[in-house]
Amino acid sequence: MATDIKDTAHAVEAAAVMRLLPARPRLLALGEPTHGEDTLLELRNELFRELVEQEGYRTIAIESDCLMGLVVDDYVTAGRGTLDEAMEHGFSHGWGAYAANRELVRWMRAYNDSRPASDRLRFAGFDGPLEITAAASPRQALTALHGYLSTRVDADLLPCTGEMLDHLLGADERWTDPAAMMDPARSAGQSAEACRLRLLADDLAALLDAQTPHLIATTSWDDWDRARLYGRTATGLLRYHYWMADTSPARMTRLCALRDSMMAHNLLALAERGPALLHAQNSHLQREESTMQMWQGPVQWWSAGALVSARLGEEYAFVATALGTIRHRGVDTPPPDTLEGLLYALPEDRCVIDTRQLAAALGDTRPAPRVSPWFGYAPFDPARLGDIDGMVFVKDALQS
């Protein structure tokens, strides 16, 4: 069996990944089993550079706030601001502090220098401005959408004024109270003002859609596309806040599903630009239903990858990453009867695995599920080998 498994491993190169796929996908998703490890981020950077140079990819999208990501995109495409400002203000979750993310942004800016706009690399965050434990105020998205429309369409078509929006939004603190995640009564999402804002956001997004021919003719495609992002984000955030105030048993299922739905809509919009590399936690990119045990019980929902794959078919591809050790996190050598243990026995420090060949090599042998000793690392479920297009295996994540 060891020889057969060895034959499924190939050098970590973009060309090796592409050989696993029937055609070049519009969205190539590279998952990771944990966040914040520079070993994995550096590998992502290498693959992206090769995809740019060999396959014509021009966009990278990561699991970070979609509105904050605009700061990075402005820097890499037009040189607005500085690298330090892009790293400080362009990433959520504290990911601007990672050296590999900084190197990615620096390289993208250098690559774009003196290139025509049509050939420049683009950066995007595709997460909503929220996390399971927090959600942003809808102010930025709503006011930006209103501001875009107010200078380009007849004022009589606008459903409200900017002053009305500001009044209904009130103080941002009423939206961002972290206690609202555990106590629905602390959420402002079902207040009279919030319900009115949901209607106005829907009307503004509908107006943006209805005026598409005029807006594309009188403004840049990028400005119009950014306004669409503001519309998706405003309506998505207000919907999320509404269900944060819910007290039913389905509350957390709805919130998890809404987050991945916002991700999926952002990814489908990015697919319109051309081929893009996506990078996020494996669970957000998988085609199967996601499951999680939370304080109020188990929840199940469809991931962003499942939603996008259902729409794009073979134009969406998912390559998972599996990991042997993260010793500085207490994740030591995997047991030999697990999938990670079998792959850890390979001589390569990292490799691309043809998962169809691997499944054939395993035959009736079913590796045992690996149990994670650290909450921040999710081992790959060997039962899902047949649902991915390939795998990258990294033997050891080294401490930065």
C-alpha positions as CSV (number, residue, x, y, z in Angstrom):
1,M,0.0,0.0,0.0
2,A,2.9,2.4,0.8
3,T,4.2,2.3,-2.8
4,D,0.7,2.9,-4.2
5,I,0.1,5.9,-1.9
6,K,3.6,7.3,-2.8
7,D,2.6,7.2,-6.5
8,T,-0.3,9.6,-5.8
9,A,2.0,12.3,-4.6
10,H,3.4,15.1,-6.9
11,A,5.5,18.2,-6.4
12,V,3.5,21.2,-5.2
13,E,3.2,23.2,-8.4
14,A,0.2,25.0,-10.0
15,A,0.7,22.7,-13.0
16,A,0.2,19.6,-10.8
17,V,-3.0,21.0,-9.3
18,M,-4.4,21.9,-12.8
19,R,-3.7,18.4,-14.0
20,L,-6.2,17.1,-11.5
21,L,-9.0,19.2,-13.0
22,P,-11.0,18.6,-16.2
23,A,-10.5,22.3,-17.2
24,R,-9.3,25.6,-15.8
25,P,-11.9,26.6,-13.2
26,R,-13.1,30.2,-12.9
27,L,-12.9,29.7,-9.1
28,L,-10.1,27.5,-7.7
29,A,-10.5,27.1,-4.0
30,L,-7.5,26.2,-1.8
31,G,-8.6,25.3,1.7
32,E,-6.6,25.2,4.9
33,P,-7.3,23.2,8.1
34,T,-6.2,26.1,10.4
35,H,-5.7,29.8,10.2
36,G,-2.6,31.9,10.7
37,E,0.2,29.5,9.9
38,D,2.8,31.2,7.7
39,T,3.9,27.8,6.3
40,L,0.5,27.4,4.7
41,L,0.2,31.1,3.7
42,E,3.6,31.0,2.0
43,L,2.5,27.9,0.0
44,R,-0.6,29.7,-1.0
45,N,1.5,32.7,-2.2
46,E,3.7,30.4,-4.3
47,L,0.7,28.7,-6.0
48,F,-0.9,32.1,-6.7
49,R,2.3,33.4,-8.3
50,E,2.4,30.3,-10.6
51,L,-1.3,30.6,-11.4
52,V,-0.7,34.2,-12.4
53,E,2.3,33.5,-14.5
54,Q,1.2,30.2,-16.1
55,E,-2.6,30.1,-16.1
56,G,-3.7,33.8,-16.4
57,Y,-5.2,34.1,-12.9
58,R,-5.6,37.7,-11.9
59,T,-7.5,37.7,-8.6
60,I,-6.9,36.3,-5.1
61,A,-9.7,36.3,-2.6
62,I,-9.3,35.3,1.1
63,E,-11.5,34.7,4.1
64,S,-11.4,38.3,5.2
65,D,-13.8,41.3,5.5
66,C,-15.0,42.2,2.0
67,L,-15.2,45.9,2.7
68,M,-11.8,46.1,4.4
69,G,-10.4,44.2,1.4
70,L,-11.1,47.2,-0.8
71,V,-8.3,49.0,1.0
72,V,-5.8,46.4,-0.1
73,D,-7.2,46.3,-3.7
74,D,-6.8,50.0,-4.0
75,Y,-3.2,49.7,-2.9
76,V,-2.2,46.9,-5.2
77,T,-4.0,48.2,-8.2
78,A,-3.5,52.0,-7.9
79,G,-0.9,52.5,-5.2
80,R,-3.3,54.3,-2.9
81,G,-1.9,54.6,0.6
82,T,1.1,52.7,1.9
83,L,1.8,49.0,2.4
84,D,1.6,49.6,6.2
85,E,-1.8,51.2,5.8
86,A,-3.0,48.4,3.6
87,M,-1.9,45.8,6.2
88,E,-3.4,47.7,9.1
89,H,-6.8,48.6,7.6
90,G,-7.3,46.0,4.8
91,F,-7.6,42.8,6.7
92,S,-10.0,41.5,9.4
93,H,-9.3,38.9,12.1
94,G,-5.8,40.4,12.7
95,W,-4.5,38.8,9.5
96,G,-2.7,41.9,8.4
97,A,0.0,41.1,11.0
98,Y,1.1,37.9,9.2
99,A,4.4,38.1,7.3
100,A,3.2,36.0,4.4
101,N,0.1,38.2,3.9
102,R,2.4,41.2,3.9
103,E,4.6,39.6,1.3
104,L,1.6,38.7,-0.9
105,V,0.4,42.3,-0.9
106,R,4.0,43.7,-1.5
107,W,4.4,41.3,-4.5
108,M,1.1,42.1,-6.0
109,R,1.8,45.8,-5.9
110,A,5.2,45.3,-7.5
111,Y,3.7,43.0,-10.2
112,N,1.1,45.7,-11.1
113,D,3.6,48.5,-11.3
114,S,3.5,49.9,-14.9
115,R,1.0,47.3,-16.1
116,P,-2.2,48.3,-17.9
117,A,-5.4,48.2,-15.7
118,S,-6.7,45.2,-17.7
119,D,-3.7,43.1,-16.7
120,R,-3.4,44.1,-13.1
121,L,-3.8,41.7,-10.2
122,R,-6.8,42.2,-7.9
123,F,-7.3,41.4,-4.2
124,A,-10.6,40.7,-2.5
125,G,-11.9,39.7,0.9
126,F,-15.0,37.6,0.5
127,D,-16.2,37.2,4.1
128,G,-18.9,39.5,5.3
129,P,-18.0,42.2,7.9
130,L,-18.9,39.7,10.6
131,E,-17.8,36.7,12.5
132,I,-19.8,34.2,14.5
133,T,-19.3,36.3,17.6
134,A,-19.6,39.8,16.1
135,A,-21.2,41.8,13.3
136,A,-20.4,45.2,12.0
137,S,-22.8,48.2,11.7
138,P,-24.4,48.4,8.3
139,R,-23.4,52.1,8.1
140,Q,-20.4,51.9,5.8
141,A,-22.2,49.7,3.2
142,L,-25.5,51.6,3.3
143,T,-24.1,55.1,3.1
144,A,-21.6,54.1,0.4
145,L,-24.4,52.6,-1.7
146,H,-26.6,55.7,-1.2
147,G,-23.7,58.0,-2.0
148,Y,-23.0,56.2,-5.2
149,L,-26.6,56.4,-6.4
150,S,-27.3,59.9,-5.2
151,T,-24.8,61.4,-7.6
152,R,-25.9,59.3,-10.6
153,V,-29.7,58.9,-10.6
154,D,-32.6,61.3,-10.3
155,A,-33.1,62.3,-6.6
156,D,-36.8,61.4,-6.9
157,L,-35.9,57.8,-7.4
158,L,-34.1,57.5,-4.1
159,P,-36.2,56.0,-1.4
160,C,-34.6,58.1,1.3
161,T,-32.0,60.8,2.1
162,G,-28.6,60.4,3.6
163,E,-29.9,62.2,6.7
164,M,-32.7,59.7,7.1
165,L,-30.3,56.8,6.9
166,D,-28.0,58.4,9.5
167,H,-31.0,58.9,11.8
168,L,-32.2,55.4,11.5
169,L,-28.7,53.9,11.9
170,G,-28.1,55.8,15.2
171,A,-24.9,55.0,17.1
172,D,-22.8,52.2,15.7
173,E,-22.4,50.7,19.2
174,R,-26.0,49.6,19.2
175,W,-25.1,47.3,16.2
176,T,-21.8,46.0,17.4
177,D,-22.5,45.0,21.0
178,P,-20.6,41.7,21.4
179,A,-23.1,40.5,24.1
180,A,-25.8,40.3,21.4
181,M,-24.4,36.9,20.2
182,M,-25.2,35.2,23.4
183,D,-28.2,37.4,24.3
184,P,-30.7,38.1,21.5
185,A,-32.4,40.7,23.6
186,R,-29.2,42.8,23.2
187,S,-29.5,42.9,19.4
188,A,-30.9,46.0,17.6
189,G,-31.7,43.8,14.6
190,Q,-35.5,43.7,15.0
191,S,-36.0,47.2,16.2
192,A,-38.4,49.5,14.3
193,E,-35.4,51.4,12.9
194,A,-33.6,48.2,11.8
195,C,-36.7,46.9,10.0
196,R,-37.1,50.2,8.2
197,L,-33.5,50.1,7.2
198,R,-34.0,46.6,5.7
199,L,-36.7,47.9,3.4
200,L,-34.6,50.9,2.4
201,A,-31.5,48.8,1.7
202,D,-33.6,46.5,-0.5
203,D,-35.0,49.5,-2.4
204,L,-31.5,50.9,-2.9
205,A,-30.2,47.6,-4.1
206,A,-33.2,47.3,-6.5
207,L,-32.6,50.8,-7.8
208,L,-28.9,50.0,-8.4
209,D,-30.0,46.9,-10.4
210,A,-32.8,48.8,-12.3
211,Q,-30.3,51.5,-13.4
212,T,-27.6,49.2,-14.5
213,P,-27.4,50.3,-18.2
214,H,-27.2,54.0,-17.3
215,L,-24.7,53.4,-14.5
216,I,-22.3,51.3,-16.6
217,A,-22.5,53.9,-19.4
218,T,-21.8,56.8,-17.1
219,T,-19.3,55.4,-14.6
220,S,-16.5,52.8,-14.5
221,W,-17.3,49.1,-14.4
222,D,-15.3,48.9,-11.2
223,D,-17.3,51.6,-9.5
224,W,-20.5,49.9,-10.4
225,D,-19.2,46.6,-9.3
226,R,-18.1,48.1,-6.0
227,A,-21.6,49.5,-5.5
228,R,-23.0,46.0,-6.0
229,L,-20.7,44.9,-3.2
230,Y,-22.1,47.6,-1.0
231,G,-25.6,46.5,-1.8
232,R,-25.0,42.8,-1.1
233,T,-23.2,43.7,2.1
234,A,-25.9,46.2,3.4
235,T,-28.8,43.8,2.8
236,G,-26.8,40.8,4.1
237,L,-25.7,42.6,7.3
238,L,-29.2,43.8,8.1
239,R,-30.6,40.3,7.5
240,Y,-27.8,38.9,9.8
241,H,-28.6,41.5,12.5
242,Y,-32.3,40.6,12.3
243,W,-31.7,37.0,13.0
244,M,-29.3,37.8,15.8
245,A,-32.3,39.1,17.6
246,D,-34.2,35.8,17.0
247,T,-34.9,33.5,20.0
248,S,-35.9,30.4,18.1
249,P,-33.9,27.1,18.2
250,A,-32.9,27.7,14.5
251,R,-31.1,31.0,15.4
252,M,-27.5,29.8,15.1
253,T,-28.2,27.6,12.0
254,R,-29.6,30.8,10.3
255,L,-26.6,32.9,11.3
256,C,-24.0,30.3,10.1
257,A,-26.0,29.9,6.8
258,L,-26.2,33.6,6.3
259,R,-22.5,34.1,6.7
260,D,-21.7,31.5,4.1
261,S,-24.4,32.8,1.8
262,M,-22.8,36.3,1.9
263,M,-19.5,34.6,1.1
264,A,-21.0,32.7,-1.8
265,H,-22.6,35.8,-3.4
266,N,-19.2,37.6,-3.2
267,L,-17.5,34.7,-4.8
268,L,-20.0,34.5,-7.7
269,A,-19.5,38.2,-8.3
270,L,-15.7,37.6,-8.4
271,A,-16.2,34.8,-10.9
272,E,-17.5,37.4,-13.4
273,R,-14.0,39.0,-13.5
274,G,-12.2,35.9,-14.6
275,P,-10.3,33.1,-12.9
276,A,-9.6,33.6,-9.2
277,L,-7.8,31.7,-6.5
278,L,-9.8,31.5,-3.2
279,H,-8.2,30.8,0.2
280,A,-10.2,30.0,3.3
281,Q,-10.8,27.3,5.9
282,N,-11.6,24.0,4.3
283,S,-15.1,23.9,5.8
284,H,-16.1,27.2,4.0
285,L,-15.1,25.7,0.6
286,Q,-16.3,22.2,0.8
287,R,-19.2,20.9,-1.2
288,E,-20.9,19.0,1.6
289,E,-23.1,20.4,4.4
290,S,-21.2,21.9,7.2
291,T,-21.8,20.8,10.8
292,M,-20.7,22.4,14.1
293,Q,-21.5,21.7,17.8
294,M,-22.4,24.9,19.5
295,W,-23.6,25.9,22.9
296,Q,-27.2,25.5,21.9
297,G,-26.6,22.2,20.1
298,P,-25.6,20.9,16.7
299,V,-26.1,23.1,13.6
300,Q,-26.0,22.2,9.9
301,W,-25.8,24.5,6.9
302,W,-24.5,24.7,3.4
303,S,-21.1,26.2,3.0
304,A,-20.1,28.9,0.5
305,G,-18.3,26.2,-1.6
306,A,-21.4,24.1,-1.7
307,L,-23.5,27.1,-2.8
308,V,-21.0,28.2,-5.5
309,S,-20.4,24.7,-6.8
310,A,-24.1,24.1,-7.3
311,R,-24.2,27.2,-9.5
312,L,-20.9,26.8,-11.4
313,G,-20.4,23.1,-11.6
314,E,-17.0,22.2,-13.0
315,E,-16.0,25.9,-13.1
316,Y,-15.6,25.6,-9.3
317,A,-12.8,23.4,-8.0
318,F,-11.9,22.6,-4.4
319,V,-8.4,21.5,-3.3
320,A,-8.2,20.8,0.4
321,T,-5.1,21.1,2.5
322,A,-4.2,18.5,5.1
323,L,-1.5,19.0,7.7
324,G,0.7,16.7,9.7
325,T,1.9,18.7,12.7
326,I,1.6,22.1,14.3
327,R,3.9,21.3,17.2
328,H,3.8,24.8,18.7
329,R,0.1,24.3,19.0
330,G,0.3,20.8,20.5
331,V,-0.6,19.0,17.3
332,D,2.1,16.3,17.1
333,T,2.8,13.4,14.7
334,P,-0.5,12.0,13.5
335,P,-1.4,8.4,14.4
336,P,-0.3,6.0,11.5
337,D,-3.9,4.7,11.0
338,T,-5.2,8.2,10.1
339,L,-5.1,9.8,6.7
340,E,-2.6,12.4,7.9
341,G,-0.5,9.6,9.4
342,L,-0.4,7.7,6.1
343,L,0.6,10.8,4.2
344,Y,3.1,11.8,6.9
345,A,5.1,8.6,6.1
346,L,5.8,10.0,2.6
347,P,9.3,11.4,2.1
348,E,8.2,14.8,0.8
349,D,7.7,17.7,3.2
350,R,4.8,18.8,1.1
351,C,3.0,17.4,-2.0
352,V,0.0,17.5,-4.2
353,I,-2.2,14.4,-3.8
354,D,-4.3,12.9,-6.6
355,T,-7.2,12.0,-4.3
356,R,-8.9,9.8,-6.9
357,Q,-5.7,7.7,-7.1
358,L,-5.4,7.8,-3.3
359,A,-8.9,6.5,-2.9
360,A,-8.1,3.7,-5.3
361,A,-4.8,2.9,-3.5
362,L,-6.7,2.7,-0.1
363,G,-9.3,0.3,-1.5
364,D,-11.4,-1.0,1.3
365,T,-9.0,0.4,3.9
366,R,-10.7,3.3,5.7
367,P,-8.3,5.6,7.7
368,A,-9.4,6.4,11.1
369,P,-10.6,10.0,11.8
370,R,-8.0,12.1,13.4
371,V,-8.9,13.8,16.7
372,S,-7.5,17.3,17.1
373,P,-5.9,18.2,20.4
374,W,-6.3,21.9,19.6
375,F,-9.6,23.7,18.8
376,G,-8.0,25.8,16.1
377,Y,-7.1,22.9,13.9
378,A,-9.7,20.7,12.0
379,P,-8.3,17.4,10.6
380,F,-9.5,16.3,7.2
381,D,-12.4,13.9,7.3
382,P,-11.2,10.8,5.3
383,A,-14.9,10.0,4.4
384,R,-14.9,13.1,2.2
385,L,-12.0,12.1,-0.1
386,G,-14.4,11.5,-3.0
387,D,-15.8,15.0,-2.7
388,I,-12.7,17.1,-3.3
389,D,-10.8,17.6,-6.5
390,G,-7.3,17.2,-5.0
391,M,-5.3,17.7,-1.8
392,V,-2.2,19.5,-0.8
393,F,-0.4,17.8,2.1
394,V,2.0,19.7,4.3
395,K,4.0,17.6,6.7
396,D,4.9,20.3,9.3
397,A,3.7,23.8,10.0
398,L,6.7,25.6,11.4
399,Q,6.5,28.3,14.0
400,S,7.2,31.7,12.5
